[in-house]
Amino acid sequence: MKLKKGVKLFLCVVAVIGILAGCTIVFNWYRIDIKLAGDKEVVSEFGEEYVDEGAKVRKVAVLFPLFGREYEYKIDNGVDVNNIGKYEYKYYADFNGKHYEAVRNVEIKDTVGPVITLVSDPDGYTLPNHSYEEEGFSAIDKHDGDVTDKVVRTDNGDNIVYQVTDSFGNSTEVVRTVVFDDRNAPVITFDDYNFVQLGTSFANEYKAIDDADGDVTDKVQVEGTVDVNTAGEYTLKYSVSDAYGNKAEMERVVKVFDYDPDKVIFMTFDDGPGPYTDRLLDILAKYNIKVTFFVTHVYSNYEDCIKREYEEGHAIGVHSYTHNYATVYQSPEAYWDDFNKMNDVIERQTGHRVKIFRFPGGSSNTVSFNYCDGIMSTLAAQSKSKGLTYFDWNVESGDAGRTTDPDEVVENLKNGVYWHSVSVALSHDSLEYTVDGIEEFFKWALENGYTFMTLDENSPTAHHGIAN
Ligand code: ZN
């Protein structure tokens, strides 16, 4: 059959159009292809940045999906790393009115235990035979925060184990190794007083304490001796080692000095005994100094200090039972009544009555004018006939009015004794600041060759002129 030429042409055109249309459909039928890289289900750590592995998003022809092109996409990051839970991380694209997406399931979990931090001194060590002294630690969990108070600490002697578990059951354990070492030598100590009067005694007292071994005094070796009967300088060498071989050495020069008749001090303390007398007696014992106490009964609770004064070799004299001027200077009878009451106390404490005394206010006092004319002259004469000796003073510490400063008390005494060959020095053991300063004076006096003596009936009386 023969078709007309026109028809043929028409059919050709239709065929070409059909082919073109078919091709157009085939090559333009697209979809969006989203492929996740990695797993669809993932777990990520609480508190740490979540980094998705990504996805491949392409626009592909439906019939020829091998041929595709990258296509623009969007991300919906629904992951909250700061909250435990399950989240979706989405890649999506919209194309030709259609929505395409791929979802990854992300679970935020806490799988890591707290971090334990130990405080430690890089040079630190623990003494042998001592337990480790905790320097400190902390435990911080990303989720729970500070869990230091939940740390379980186990002391095993040579190591310490710190263990802690967070609220999701994640545990951490840290071990501290204890370093035992002894790097310090013992410390040798002795009195800093190194002056001994000729013919007296020297107590070689010292102590050695080691930080690891404790008291090692009995291991101290002493080289040298002090001959208290020969004036001169003596060197004593002390040495001691601890169990770890740390050695300590100390040297001390002790000076034995002769009595100098131009440097004599009769130190006297009035108005006590009182609250500070025991402390004064300790100081006197330390320096082996003997003094004279003119005692009262003003601080009656301290009466038994008189016994200690006596037993430790100090001289005791009457000052006054009441130390009340109005009472004692009322009349000679009143004075001797008060005097005898005081001597009764002294006898009670020492077993002896005394024959030396000091008038309240001294023999030159003018306060007695207020109560009885001429009483001091009368009392002075009566005391002589009674076989009693009274003492005044030629050096003042100034503690009864001029100063309340311990340093000034010391200065006054130094200046006073400096200008006297024989000093009868007045001070008061009833005053705290005097006792505070007095050790300084004793040290100075001994270092400068002074000798302390106690008063008796034959001592210099240092009398003042009687005014009343
Ligand atoms: Zn007095």
Boltz pocket constraint, residues with backbone or C-beta under 6 A from the ligand:
constraints:
  - pocket:
      binder: B
      contacts: [[A, 270], [A, 271], [A, 319], [A, 323], [A, 359], [A, 360], [A, 361]]
      max_distance: 6.0
